[in-house]
């Protein structure tokens, strides 16, 4: 099933759309009226808890600047993805 569908098709296919979203929570269906996207149907469950990225950035900043010596600090942006998206948690 394609992810951009007309409103009339969405009415017919809603149960199938819901089942697919349950299987793959990252799935998003765009509903169109006269080829204009007017709505999206997606999982109500967030893939990442609200505020998680901010907490990780704050912890990263504390870790980098508390352990680094003056003038020997590592820029946060240099390894931020390693801390935000560790392998195995994605």
N, CA, C and O of each residue as an XYZ file, in Angstrom:
360
protein
N       0.853     -1.192      0.000
C       0.000      0.000      0.000
C       0.885      1.236      0.000
O       1.847      1.327      0.762
N       0.547      2.182     -0.863
C       1.331      3.412     -0.907
C       0.996      4.295      0.297
O      -0.063      4.136      0.906
N       1.881      5.213      0.640
C       1.710      6.023      1.846
C       1.062      7.366      1.588
O       0.778      8.095      2.538
N       0.816      7.724      0.325
C       0.064      8.931     -0.005
C      -1.209      8.463     -0.680
O      -1.184      7.908     -1.778
N      -2.330      8.699      0.002
C      -3.593      8.177     -0.520
C      -4.680      9.246     -0.473
O      -4.615     10.191      0.313
N      -5.677      9.072     -1.331
C      -6.795     10.008     -1.362
C      -7.710      9.755     -0.169
O      -7.657      8.697      0.459
N      -8.539     10.730      0.128
C      -9.456     10.605      1.269
C     -10.435      9.451      1.065
O     -10.763      8.741      2.015
N     -10.902      9.261     -0.166
C     -11.852      8.168     -0.422
C     -11.171      6.811     -0.251
O     -11.778      5.876      0.272
N      -9.925      6.697     -0.685
C      -9.174      5.460     -0.503
C      -8.893      5.230      0.985
O      -8.949      4.094      1.454
N      -8.594      6.287      1.722
C      -8.324      6.173      3.162
C      -9.546      5.650      3.908
O      -9.416      4.866      4.848
N     -10.732      6.083      3.490
C     -11.960      5.591      4.138
C     -12.089      4.080      3.967
O     -12.478      3.372      4.897
N     -11.763      3.598      2.783
C     -11.879      2.165      2.500
C     -10.768      1.364      3.172
O     -11.000      0.240      3.618
N      -9.571      1.928      3.248
C      -8.390      1.194      3.689
C      -7.984      1.452      5.135
O      -6.918      1.001      5.554
N      -8.794      2.158      5.905
C      -8.414      2.511      7.279
C      -8.012      1.297      8.125
O      -6.975      1.356      8.786
N      -8.771      0.212      8.138
C      -8.338     -0.939      8.955
C      -6.958     -1.469      8.551
O      -6.151     -1.810      9.415
N      -6.687     -1.538      7.253
C      -5.388     -2.007      6.787
C      -4.289     -1.023      7.192
O      -3.192     -1.439      7.565
N      -4.574      0.268      7.123
C      -3.602      1.284      7.520
C      -3.248      1.127      9.000
O      -2.078      1.189      9.379
N      -4.271      0.923      9.828
C      -4.056      0.764     11.275
C      -3.203     -0.468     11.556
O      -2.291     -0.414     12.381
N      -3.490     -1.577     10.878
C      -2.680     -2.792     11.084
C      -1.220     -2.554     10.698
O      -0.309     -2.996     11.399
N      -1.003     -1.863      9.595
C       0.373     -1.596      9.168
C       1.096     -0.686     10.159
O       2.278     -0.891     10.435
N       0.403      0.309     10.692
C       1.005      1.199     11.690
C       1.331      0.434     12.962
O       2.338      0.712     13.614
N       0.482     -0.535     13.324
C       0.774     -1.351     14.507
C       2.025     -2.186     14.294
O       2.815     -2.367     15.220
N       2.212     -2.697     13.083
C       3.395     -3.511     12.780
C       4.652     -2.654     12.683
O       5.717     -3.043     13.163
N       4.522     -1.486     12.060
C       5.661     -0.581     11.849
C       5.287      0.807     12.351
O       4.742      1.604     11.587
N       5.568      1.123     13.629
C       5.146      2.402     14.211
C       5.677      3.647     13.507
O       5.110      4.727     13.676
N       6.734      3.530     12.732
C       7.276      4.683     12.026
C       6.530      5.018     10.742
O       6.829      6.026     10.102
N       5.572      4.193     10.359
C       4.822      4.403      9.121
C       3.905      5.613      9.245
O       3.244      5.810     10.265
N       3.879      6.423      8.184
C       3.013      7.605      8.136
C       2.242      7.568      6.827
O       2.827      7.392      5.758
N       0.921      7.734      6.915
C       0.079      7.814      5.728
C      -0.354      9.262      5.545
O      -0.864      9.890      6.473
N      -0.149      9.783      4.347
C      -0.579     11.144      4.034
C      -1.893     11.067      3.280
O      -2.000     10.365      2.275
N      -2.890     11.789      3.765
C      -4.222     11.809      3.168
C      -4.340     13.061      2.312
O      -4.038     14.166      2.765
N      -4.779     12.880      1.074
C      -4.879     14.012      0.152
C      -6.319     14.263     -0.268
O      -7.135     13.344     -0.339
N      -6.609     15.524     -0.544
C      -7.866     15.957     -1.152
C      -7.465     16.792     -2.357
O      -6.797     17.817     -2.222
N      -7.876     16.347     -3.524
C      -7.511     17.012     -4.781
C      -6.000     17.226     -4.887
O      -5.527     18.313     -5.216
N      -5.264     16.157     -4.601
C      -3.789     16.134     -4.691
C      -3.079     17.078     -3.722
O      -1.903     17.383     -3.920
N      -3.755     17.540     -2.698
C      -3.141     18.374     -1.660
C      -3.185     17.604     -0.340
O      -4.252     17.174      0.097
N      -2.030     17.436      0.288
C      -1.979     16.719      1.567
C      -2.659     17.564      2.631
O      -2.301     18.720      2.860
N      -3.660     16.952      3.282
C      -4.410     17.690      4.308
C      -4.305     17.047      5.688
O      -4.650     17.673      6.691
N      -3.828     15.792      5.746
C      -3.735     15.117      7.040
C      -2.710     13.997      6.970
O      -2.325     13.543      5.893
N      -2.276     13.563      8.155
C      -1.379     12.419      8.268
C      -1.929     11.480      9.326
O      -2.452     11.919     10.350
N      -1.806     10.187      9.071
C      -2.187      9.168     10.044
C      -0.896      8.476     10.446
O      -0.179      7.933      9.606
N      -0.609      8.505     11.748
C       0.629      7.921     12.266
C       0.366      7.330     13.640
O      -0.699      7.535     14.223
N       1.338      6.599     14.149
C       1.223      5.983     15.464
C       1.132      7.047     16.553
O       1.796      8.081     16.481
N       0.314      6.788     17.548
C       0.217      7.695     18.687
C       1.399      7.493     19.639
O       1.720      8.380     20.431
N       2.038      6.337     19.561
C       3.203      6.049     20.399
C       4.425      6.718     19.799
O       4.746      6.511     18.628
N       5.092      7.504     20.590
C       6.303      8.174     20.120
C       7.435      7.165     20.068
O       7.561      6.306     20.941
N       8.263      7.280     19.027
C       9.400      6.385     18.907
C      10.482      6.737     19.921
O      11.196      5.860     20.406
N      10.601      8.014     20.236
C      11.568      8.490     21.225
C      10.781      9.281     22.267
O       9.971     10.134     21.905
N      11.003      9.015     23.542
C      10.273      9.763     24.572
C      10.526     11.265     24.471
O      11.629     11.699     24.139
N       9.507     12.039     24.757
C       9.620     13.502     24.705
C      10.731     13.978     25.637
O      10.812     13.554     26.790
N      11.571     14.849     25.132
C      12.645     15.418     25.930
C      13.897     14.569     26.023
O      14.874     14.985     26.645
N      13.892     13.393     25.423
C      15.039     12.494     25.523
C      16.294     13.101     24.892
O      17.381     12.995     25.461
N      16.161     13.728     23.738
C      17.318     14.333     23.069
C      17.919     15.450     23.927
O      19.141     15.574     24.012
N      17.075     16.257     24.559
C      17.559     17.352     25.404
C      18.320     16.792     26.608
O      19.381     17.301     26.971
N      17.773     15.742     27.222
C      18.459     15.128     28.370
C      19.825     14.579     27.956
O      20.809     14.750     28.676
N      19.883     13.924     26.801
C      21.154     13.365     26.344
C      22.170     14.462     26.037
O      23.351     14.322     26.352
N      21.715     15.548     25.427
C      22.626     16.658     25.141
C      23.154     17.289     26.423
O      24.337     17.617     26.514
N      22.287     17.458     27.407
C      22.712     18.046     28.682
C      23.729     17.141     29.376
O      24.731     17.619     29.909
N      23.471     15.842     29.367
C      24.421     14.903     29.973
C      25.739     14.878     29.222
O      26.804     14.791     29.833
N      25.672     14.952     27.903
C      26.880     14.991     27.092
C      27.712     16.224     27.413
O      28.931     16.139     27.559
N      27.047     17.370     27.522
C      27.755     18.615     27.834
C      28.448     18.523     29.194
O      29.604     18.918     29.344
N      27.725     17.997     30.177
C      28.322     17.839     31.511
C      29.533     16.920     31.457
O      30.577     17.219     32.036
N      29.386     15.805     30.761
C      30.460     14.819     30.687
C      31.688     15.390     29.977
O      32.815     15.211     30.440
N      31.475     16.060     28.878
C      32.605     16.588     28.111
C      33.322     17.706     28.840
O      34.552     17.758     28.828
N      32.584     18.598     29.474
C      33.212     19.765     30.080
C      33.657     19.532     31.510
O      34.517     20.264     31.999
N      33.111     18.548     32.197
C      33.566     18.303     33.564
C      34.859     17.497     33.574
O      35.679     17.642     34.481
N      35.042     16.642     32.560
C      36.248     15.814     32.544
C      37.395     16.436     31.749
O      38.544     16.019     31.899
N      37.104     17.412     30.917
C      38.145     18.026     30.083
C      38.892     19.102     30.864
O      38.315     19.804     31.694
N      40.168     19.212     30.584
C      40.966     20.269     31.203
C      40.775     21.553     30.409
O      40.397     21.515     29.239
N      41.037     22.684     31.044
C      40.918     23.987     30.378
C      41.814     24.014     29.149
O      42.993     23.674     29.241
N      41.276     24.410     28.004
C      42.044     24.472     26.765
C      42.160     23.130     26.063
O      42.654     23.061     24.938
N      41.714     22.067     26.710
C      41.802     20.725     26.135
C      40.388     20.164     25.934
O      40.195     18.948     25.949
N      39.406     21.044     25.747
C      38.018     20.615     25.649
C      37.674     20.141     24.246
O      38.129     20.707     23.252
N      36.869     19.098     24.185
C      36.404     18.561     22.913
C      35.082     19.244     22.557
O      34.185     19.317     23.397
N      34.949     19.741     21.334
C      33.682     20.368     20.955
C      32.535     19.355     21.015
O      32.692     18.212     20.587
N      31.407     19.769     21.535
C      30.250     18.889     21.660
C      29.844     18.344     20.298
O      29.503     17.167     20.177
N      29.875     19.186     19.276
C      29.413     18.779     17.955
C      30.278     17.700     17.316
O      29.842     17.034     16.376
N      31.481     17.521     17.808
C      32.394     16.565     17.189
C      31.907     15.127     17.325
O      32.063     14.339     16.392
N      31.316     14.766     18.477
C      30.882     13.384     18.699
C      29.447     13.289     19.185
O      29.074     12.303     19.822
N      28.640     14.292     18.896
C      27.285     14.317     19.436
C      26.445     13.130     18.969
O      25.658     12.599     19.752
N      26.588     12.705     17.725
C      25.792     11.576     17.230
C      26.151     10.275     17.939
O      25.293      9.410     18.118
N      27.408     10.128     18.343
C      27.806      8.926     19.087
C      27.062      8.827     20.419
O      26.713      7.733     20.863
N      26.823      9.967     21.046
C      26.134      9.986     22.331
C      24.625      9.927     22.185
O      23.949      9.282     22.986
N      24.085     10.599     21.163
C      22.634     10.617     20.977
C      22.100      9.319     20.387
O      21.001      8.876     20.721
N      22.888      8.720     19.509
C      22.431      7.508     18.814
C      23.450      6.392     18.950
O      24.076      5.999     17.965
N      23.624      5.875     20.167
C      24.585      4.802     20.343
C      24.148      3.566     19.569
O      22.952      3.324     19.402
N      25.098      2.796     19.103
C      24.783      1.587     18.348
C      23.977      0.633     19.219
O      24.227      0.505     20.418
N      23.017     -0.025     18.609
C      22.192     -0.961     19.338
C      20.930     -0.349     19.923
O      20.018     -1.087     20.292
N      20.844      0.982     20.021
C      19.648      1.636     20.561
C      18.810      2.278     19.492
O      17.829      2.951     19.808
N      19.158      2.098     18.242
C      18.384      2.751     17.183
C      17.349      1.854     16.595
O      16.619      2.263     15.692
